[in-house]
Amino acid sequence: MVHAVEANTLADILERVLDKGVVIAGDIKIKLVEVELLTIQIRLLIASVERAKEMGIDWWETSPFLSSKAKGNGEQKELIDALKQRIEKLENNVIRSPEEVE
Protein backbone atom coordinates (compact mmCIF):
# COMPACT_ATOMS: atom_id res chain seq x y z
CA MET A 1 0.00 0.00 0.00
CA VAL A 2 1.51 3.29 -1.12
CA HIS A 3 0.41 6.62 0.33
CA ALA A 4 1.13 9.91 -1.32
CA VAL A 5 2.73 12.13 1.27
CA GLU A 6 3.08 15.82 0.57
CA ALA A 7 6.13 17.20 2.29
CA ASN A 8 5.51 20.69 3.65
CA THR A 9 8.10 22.81 5.31
CA LEU A 10 7.19 25.46 7.83
CA ALA A 11 7.95 28.12 5.21
CA ASP A 12 5.49 26.49 2.76
CA ILE A 13 2.75 26.36 5.37
CA LEU A 14 3.36 29.96 6.44
CA GLU A 15 3.30 31.14 2.82
CA ARG A 16 -0.01 29.35 2.22
CA VAL A 17 -1.56 30.76 5.41
CA LEU A 18 -0.46 34.32 4.63
CA ASP A 19 -1.67 34.01 1.03
CA LYS A 20 -5.12 32.66 1.88
CA GLY A 21 -5.56 34.11 5.36
CA VAL A 22 -6.86 32.51 8.54
CA VAL A 23 -9.56 33.84 10.84
CA ILE A 24 -9.83 32.72 14.45
CA ALA A 25 -12.87 33.94 16.36
CA GLY A 26 -14.09 33.38 19.88
CA ASP A 27 -16.42 34.84 22.48
CA ILE A 28 -16.08 34.81 26.24
CA LYS A 29 -19.25 35.52 28.19
CA ILE A 30 -19.58 35.80 31.94
CA LYS A 31 -23.09 35.41 33.30
CA LEU A 32 -24.50 35.41 36.79
CA VAL A 33 -28.06 34.14 37.25
CA GLU A 34 -28.86 34.64 33.56
CA VAL A 35 -27.57 38.24 33.66
CA GLU A 36 -24.72 38.83 31.27
CA LEU A 37 -22.00 40.73 33.11
CA LEU A 38 -19.20 40.72 30.57
CA THR A 39 -18.70 39.78 26.93
CA ILE A 40 -15.31 39.70 25.29
CA GLN A 41 -15.16 39.11 21.55
CA ILE A 42 -11.81 38.00 20.21
CA ARG A 43 -11.12 38.12 16.48
CA LEU A 44 -7.74 37.25 15.01
CA LEU A 45 -6.87 37.52 11.35
CA ILE A 46 -3.59 36.20 10.03
CA ALA A 47 -2.83 37.27 6.47
CA SER A 48 -0.23 39.05 4.41
CA VAL A 49 -0.43 42.83 4.09
CA GLU A 50 -1.36 42.52 0.42
CA ARG A 51 -4.15 40.03 1.18
CA ALA A 52 -5.47 42.20 4.04
CA LYS A 53 -5.59 45.23 1.72
CA GLU A 54 -7.50 43.16 -0.85
CA MET A 55 -10.07 42.46 1.88
CA GLY A 56 -10.30 46.18 2.70
CA ILE A 57 -8.35 46.00 5.95
CA ASP A 58 -5.81 48.80 6.32
CA TRP A 59 -6.18 50.05 9.90
CA TRP A 60 -2.41 50.34 10.35
CA GLU A 61 -2.36 53.06 7.66
CA THR A 62 -5.19 55.09 9.21
CA SER A 63 -4.22 54.80 12.87
CA PRO A 64 -2.56 57.99 14.11
CA PHE A 65 -0.65 55.88 16.64
CA LEU A 66 0.96 53.72 13.95
CA SER A 67 1.37 56.07 10.98
CA SER A 68 2.53 59.66 10.76
CA LYS A 69 0.58 59.96 7.50
CA ALA A 70 -2.72 58.90 9.09
CA LYS A 71 -5.73 61.18 9.20
CA GLY A 72 -6.22 62.71 12.57
CA ASN A 73 -2.64 63.74 13.24
CA GLY A 74 -3.45 67.26 12.06
CA GLU A 75 -6.55 67.31 14.24
CA GLN A 76 -4.57 66.12 17.25
CA LYS A 77 -1.90 68.76 16.68
CA GLU A 78 -4.59 71.47 16.45
CA LEU A 79 -6.16 70.22 19.67
CA ILE A 80 -2.82 70.21 21.48
CA ASP A 81 -2.03 73.72 20.23
CA ALA A 82 -5.45 74.96 21.37
CA LEU A 83 -4.94 73.40 24.80
CA LYS A 84 -1.50 75.01 25.10
CA GLN A 85 -3.02 78.41 24.30
CA ARG A 86 -5.74 77.92 26.91
CA ILE A 87 -3.18 76.97 29.53
CA GLU A 88 -1.08 80.00 28.68
CA LYS A 89 -4.15 82.26 28.98
CA LEU A 90 -5.05 80.74 32.32
CA GLU A 91 -1.50 81.15 33.60
CA ASN A 92 -1.50 84.82 32.53
CA ASN A 93 -4.87 85.48 34.18
CA VAL A 94 -4.14 83.84 37.52
CA ILE A 95 -4.62 86.28 40.42
CA ARG A 96 -1.31 86.51 42.14
CA SER A 97 -1.04 85.98 45.87
CA PRO A 98 0.06 88.97 48.04
CA GLU A 99 3.47 87.38 48.55
CA GLU A 100 4.14 87.43 44.80
CA VAL A 101 3.12 91.08 44.45
CA GLU A 102 5.64 92.26 47.04
NUFI-868785 format. One record per residue: residue in one letter; z negated, y, x of N, C-alpha, C, CB in turn; residue number from 1. Coordinates in steps of 0.1 Angstrom, whole numbers. Glycine has a CB too. Layout:
N
A:Z:Y:X:Z:Y:X:Z:Y:X:Z:Y:X:NUM
...
This chain:
102
M:0:-12:9:0:0:0:0:12:9:-12:0:-10:1
V:10:21:7:11:33:15:8:45:6:25:34:21:2
H:0:54:11:-3:66:4:2:78:12:-19:68:2:3
A:8:87:5:13:99:11:1:109:13:25:106:3:4
V:-2:112:25:-13:121:27:-7:134:33:-23:115:37:5
E:-10:145:26:-6:158:31:-17:164:40:-2:168:19:6
A:-13:166:52:-23:172:61:-23:187:60:-20:168:76:7
N:-35:192:57:-37:207:55:-47:212:65:-41:211:41:8
T:-43:222:72:-53:228:81:-60:239:73:-46:234:94:9
L:-71:244:78:-78:255:72:-70:267:70:-91:258:80:10
A:-61:270:80:-52:281:79:-42:280:68:-45:283:93:11
D:-37:267:66:-28:265:55:-34:267:41:-22:251:56:12
I:-46:262:40:-54:264:27:-57:278:25:-67:255:28:13
L:-61:285:35:-64:300:34:-52:308:30:-71:305:47:14
E:-41:305:36:-28:311:33:-24:309:18:-17:307:42:15
R:-26:297:14:-22:293:0:-32:301:-10:-23:278:-2:16
V:-44:301:-7:-54:308:-16:-51:323:-16:-69:305:-11:17
L:-49:329:-5:-46:343:-5:-33:346:-12:-46:348:10:18
D:-23:338:-10:-10:340:-17:-11:339:-32:0:330:-11:19
K:-18:329:-37:-19:327:-51:-30:334:-57:-20:312:-54:20
G:-42:335:-50:-54:341:-56:-63:331:-63:-50:352:-65:21
V:-75:334:-62:-85:325:-69:-95:334:-76:-93:316:-58:22
V:-99:331:-88:-108:338:-96:-120:329:-98:-102:344:-109:23
I:-132:334:-95:-144:327:-98:-152:336:-107:-153:323:-85:24
A:-156:331:-119:-164:339:-129:-176:332:-133:-155:343:-141:25
G:-187:340:-136:-199:334:-141:-207:344:-148:-206:327:-130:26
D:-215:340:-157:-225:348:-164:-239:343:-163:-221:350:-179:27
I:-248:352:-161:-262:348:-161:-269:356:-172:-269:351:-147:28
K:-275:349:-181:-282:355:-193:-296:351:-193:-275:352:-206:29
I:-305:361:-194:-319:358:-196:-324:362:-210:-328:366:-185:30
K:-329:352:-217:-333:354:-231:-348:350:-232:-324:346:-241:31
L:-354:357:-241:-368:354:-245:-369:354:-260:-378:364:-238:32
V:-372:343:-266:-373:341:-281:-360:347:-287:-385:348:-286:33
E:-348:342:-283:-336:346:-289:-332:361:-287:-335:343:-303:34
V:-340:368:-279:-337:382:-276:-331:383:-261:-349:392:-277:35
E:-319:388:-260:-313:388:-247:-319:400:-239:-297:390:-248:36
L:-325:397:-228:-331:407:-220:-322:412:-209:-344:402:-214:37
L:-314:404:-203:-306:407:-192:-293:399:-192:-314:406:-179:38
T:-282:405:-189:-269:398:-187:-263:403:-174:-260:400:-199:39
I:-260:394:-166:-253:397:-153:-240:390:-153:-262:393:-140:40
Q:-229:397:-152:-215:391:-152:-210:392:-137:-206:398:-161:41
I:-207:381:-132:-202:380:-118:-187:376:-118:-211:370:-110:42
R:-179:384:-112:-165:381:-111:-161:383:-97:-156:391:-120:43
L:-154:372:-91:-150:373:-77:-135:369:-77:-159:363:-69:44
L:-128:378:-70:-113:375:-69:-111:374:-54:-105:387:-76:45
I:-104:364:-50:-100:362:-36:-85:362:-36:-106:349:-29:46
A:-79:372:-29:-65:373:-28:-61:382:-17:-58:378:-42:47
S:-49:381:-13:-44:391:-2:-43:405:-8:-30:386:4:48
V:-42:414:0:-41:428:-4:-28:430:-12:-41:438:8:49
E:-17:424:-7:-4:425:-14:-5:419:-28:7:419:-5:50
R:-11:407:-29:-12:400:-41:-21:408:-51:-18:386:-40:51
A:-32:414:-46:-40:422:-55:-33:434:-60:-53:426:-47:52
K:-25:441:-51:-17:452:-56:-7:448:-66:-10:459:-44:53
E:-1:436:-65:8:432:-75:2:430:-89:15:418:-71:54
M:-11:426:-88:-19:425:-101:-25:438:-106:-30:415:-99:55
G:-22:449:-99:-27:462:-103:-41:465:-99:-26:463:-118:56
I:-46:458:-89:-59:460:-84:-58:468:-70:-67:446:-82:57
D:-64:480:-70:-63:488:-58:-75:497:-57:-50:496:-58:58
W:-87:492:-61:-99:501:-62:-103:506:-48:-110:493:-68:59
W:-100:499:-37:-103:503:-24:-96:516:-20:-101:492:-14:60
E:-84:518:-27:-77:531:-24:-81:543:-32:-62:528:-26:61
T:-88:540:-43:-92:551:-52:-107:554:-51:-88:548:-66:62
S:-114:546:-44:-129:548:-42:-131:559:-32:-136:535:-39:63
P:-138:570:-35:-141:580:-26:-151:575:-15:-147:592:-32:64
F:-157:564:-17:-166:559:-7:-159:550:4:-177:550:-13:65
L:-147:546:1:-139:537:10:-127:544:15:-136:525:3:66
S:-122:554:9:-110:561:14:-111:576:14:-98:556:5:67
S:-107:582:25:-108:597:25:-96:603:17:-107:601:40:68
K:-86:595:14:-75:600:6:-77:598:-9:-62:592:10:69
A:-88:592:-13:-91:589:-27:-93:602:-35:-103:580:-29:70
K:-89:601:-48:-92:612:-57:-107:613:-59:-85:609:-71:71
G:-111:625:-60:-126:627:-62:-132:633:-50:-132:614:-66:72
N:-126:631:-38:-132:637:-26:-132:653:-27:-125:633:-14:73
G:-121:658:-33:-121:673:-35:-131:677:-45:-107:677:-39:74
E:-133:670:-55:-142:673:-65:-156:673:-60:-141:664:-78:75
Q:-159:662:-52:-173:661:-46:-175:673:-36:-174:648:-38:76
K:-165:677:-28:-167:688:-19:-170:700:-27:-154:689:-10:77
E:-162:703:-38:-165:715:-46:-179:715:-52:-154:716:-57:78
L:-183:703:-56:-197:702:-62:-207:705:-51:-199:688:-68:79
I:-205:700:-39:-215:702:-28:-215:717:-24:-211:693:-16:80
D:-203:723:-24:-202:737:-20:-209:746:-31:-188:742:-19:81
A:-207:742:-44:-214:750:-55:-229:748:-54:-209:745:-68:82
L:-234:736:-51:-248:734:-49:-254:742:-38:-251:719:-48:83
K:-246:742:-27:-251:750:-15:-252:765:-19:-241:748:-3:84
Q:-242:770:-26:-243:784:-30:-255:787:-39:-230:788:-37:85
R:-258:777:-48:-269:779:-57:-282:779:-50:-269:768:-68:86
I:-283:770:-40:-295:770:-32:-297:783:-24:-295:758:-22:87
E:-286:787:-18:-287:800:-11:-291:812:-20:-273:803:-4:88
K:-286:812:-32:-290:823:-41:-305:822:-45:-282:822:-54:89
L:-309:809:-47:-323:807:-50:-332:812:-39:-326:793:-54:90
E:-328:808:-27:-336:812:-15:-337:827:-13:-330:805:-2:91
N:-326:834:-16:-325:848:-15:-333:855:-26:-311:853:-15:92
N:-335:849:-37:-342:855:-49:-357:851:-50:-335:851:-61:93
V:-361:843:-41:-375:838:-41:-384:851:-39:-378:827:-31:94
I:-394:852:-48:-404:863:-46:-413:859:-35:-413:865:-59:95
R:-414:868:-25:-421:865:-13:-436:867:-16:-417:874:-2:96
S:-444:859:-9:-459:860:-10:-463:872:-3:-466:847:-5:97
P:-475:878:-6:-480:890:1:-482:888:16:-494:893:-5:98
E:-484:876:20:-486:874:35:-472:876:42:-490:860:37:99
E:-461:873:35:-448:874:41:-444:889:42:-438:866:34:100
V:-448:897:32:-444:911:31:-451:918:43:-448:917:18:101
E:-463:915:46:-470:923:56:-466:919:69:-485:920:56:102
